[in-house]
Amino acid sequence: MASVTLSNLRVPASEHLKSMAVRGRNRSNAEVIVKLQNALTKRKSNRGILIGLIILVLILTGAYGYYQSTPHPQAQAKTLNIDIRAVMQNGVAHHVFDPGTITVRRSDYIVMTVTNTDPQDVHGITIPDLILNTGPLAPGQSTKLEFNADTAGTFTMLCSVPGCADDHAQMIGQLIVTG
């Protein structure tokens, strides 16, 4: 009888040797075949586990890539306009921020357009606690301040140009961040 190895083991030969072992003719060959079949089954089982793990890794990698490429809800952008105005009262110019109070929600992304509508004086806006400053704005000039409103509280807006007008110290507004 030919020697039995993994490379030349065929189904008909193994069935024949099994039937011989059952009939009691050759126990040692039957034991060898059973062991070889168990080894093959284990290798197939291990191969199946390995293929399953590879497929699982590919699925998880694909899911992670999809999650990373999917747009996530961003902070809501809020566009605000503030004018620096000269308002005449009893023949005297009073400089104000219009609107004087702005309310936004925490986590909003703020785009604040500041325009100096005073026809004569240079003004600007600073919010010192948030380290925001337009710098000086000439009459008719605009600029944007963009920032994340990530800290709740009430913040004072001031004119950023010292001595811009007689009422410079009264040019005060508020930014309120809720939530």
C-alpha positions in Angstrom: 0.0 0.0 0.0 1.3 3.5 -0.8 2.3 5.8 2.0 -0.3 8.3 3.1 0.7 12.0 3.3 -1.3 15.2 3.3 -0.3 16.1 -0.2 -1.4 12.8 -1.8 -4.4 12.0 0.4 -7.5 11.5 -1.7 -11.0 11.1 -0.6 -11.6 7.6 -2.1 -8.4 6.2 -0.5 -9.2 7.6 2.9 -12.7 6.1 2.6 -11.3 2.8 1.7 -8.8 2.8 4.6 -11.6 3.8 7.0 -13.8 1.0 5.8 -10.9 -1.4 6.3 -10.4 -0.1 9.9 -14.0 -0.6 10.7 -13.8 -4.2 9.6 -10.8 -4.6 11.8 -8.2 -5.3 9.1 -5.8 -2.4 9.7 -6.2 -0.3 12.8 -3.0 1.6 12.5 -3.8 3.0 9.0 -7.2 4.0 10.2 -5.8 5.9 13.2 -3.4 7.7 10.9 -6.2 8.7 8.5 -8.3 9.9 11.3 -5.5 12.0 12.7 -4.8 13.4 9.2 -8.4 14.2 8.7 -8.5 16.0 12.1 -5.4 17.9 11.1 -6.9 19.0 7.8 -10.2 19.9 9.5 -8.2 22.0 12.0 -6.3 23.7 9.3 -9.5 24.4 7.4 -11.0 25.7 10.6 -8.0 27.9 11.4 -8.1 29.2 7.8 -11.8 30.0 8.2 -11.2 31.9 11.4 -8.3 33.8 9.7 -10.5 34.7 6.7 -13.3 35.7 9.1 -11.0 38.0 11.0 -9.7 39.6 7.8 -13.3 40.3 6.6 -14.1 41.8 10.0 -11.1 44.1 9.9 -12.1 45.2 6.3 -15.6 45.9 7.4 -14.5 47.9 10.4 -12.0 49.8 8.4 -14.7 50.6 5.8 -17.1 51.7 8.5 -14.5 54.0 10.1 -13.6 55.5 6.7 -17.3 56.1 6.0 -17.7 57.8 9.4 -14.7 60.0 8.9 -15.9 61.1 5.4 -19.5 61.8 6.4 -20.1 65.4 7.3 -20.8 65.9 11.0 -23.1 68.5 12.3 -21.1 71.7 12.7 -21.7 74.5 15.0 -24.4 76.7 13.6 -23.0 79.8 11.9 -24.6 83.0 12.9 -24.0 86.2 10.9 -24.3 89.5 12.7 -24.0 93.1 11.6 -23.0 95.8 14.0 -22.9 99.5 12.9 -21.0 102.1 14.8 -23.3 105.2 14.5 -23.3 108.8 15.4 -26.8 109.6 16.7 -27.7 113.3 17.1 -29.6 114.2 20.4 -30.2 117.8 21.2 -27.6 118.9 18.7 -24.9 116.6 20.2 -23.5 113.5 18.5 -23.7 110.3 20.6 -21.8 107.3 19.3 -23.4 103.9 19.7 -23.2 100.3 18.7 -26.3 99.3 16.7 -27.4 96.9 18.0 -26.1 97.5 21.5 -26.7 94.0 22.8 -26.2 90.8 20.8 -27.3 87.4 22.0 -25.8 84.2 20.6 -25.8 80.5 21.7 -22.8 78.8 23.1 -21.1 76.7 20.4 -22.3 79.0 17.6 -19.7 80.0 15.0 -20.0 83.8 14.8 -19.3 86.0 11.8 -19.6 89.6 13.0 -19.4 92.3 10.4 -18.6 95.7 12.0 -19.2 98.8 9.9 -18.2 102.4 11.0 -21.1 104.5 9.6 -19.9 107.6 11.5 -19.1 110.1 8.6 -16.4 111.9 10.6 -14.6 109.8 13.2 -12.5 106.6 13.3 -13.9 103.9 15.6 -13.7 100.1 16.1 -14.9 97.4 18.5 -13.0 95.3 21.0 -14.2 92.6 23.2 -11.3 92.3 25.6 -12.4 89.1 27.4 -12.6 87.2 24.1 -9.4 88.9 22.7 -11.3 90.3 19.7 -10.5 93.6 18.1 -11.4 95.2 14.8 -8.7 97.7 15.0 -9.4 101.3 13.8 -12.1 101.6 11.1 -12.2 104.7 9.0 -15.6 106.2 8.2 -17.5 103.8 5.9 -15.0 101.0 6.5 -16.1 97.4 7.4 -14.3 94.4 8.8 -15.3 90.9 10.0 -14.6 89.2 13.3 -15.0 85.4 13.2 -14.9 83.3 16.3 -16.5 80.3 18.1 -18.8 81.3 21.0 -17.5 78.6 23.2 -17.7 80.3 26.6 -21.1 81.3 28.1 -21.4 84.7 29.7 -21.9 88.4 29.2 -19.0 90.2 27.5 -18.5 93.9 27.2 -17.9 95.5 23.8 -16.0 98.8 23.8 -14.7 101.2 21.2 -11.1 100.2 20.3 -9.9 103.7 19.3 -9.1 105.7 22.4 -10.1 109.4 22.2 -12.2 108.8 19.1 -14.8 111.3 20.2 -15.9 113.1 23.4 -18.2 110.3 24.4 -15.7 107.5 23.8 -16.1 106.2 27.3 -19.9 105.8 26.8 -19.5 103.6 23.7 -20.4 100.3 25.4 -22.3 97.3 24.2 -22.8 93.7 25.2 -22.3 90.2 23.7 -24.3 87.6 25.6 -23.5 84.0 25.0 -26.2 81.7 26.4 -26.1 78.0 27.3 
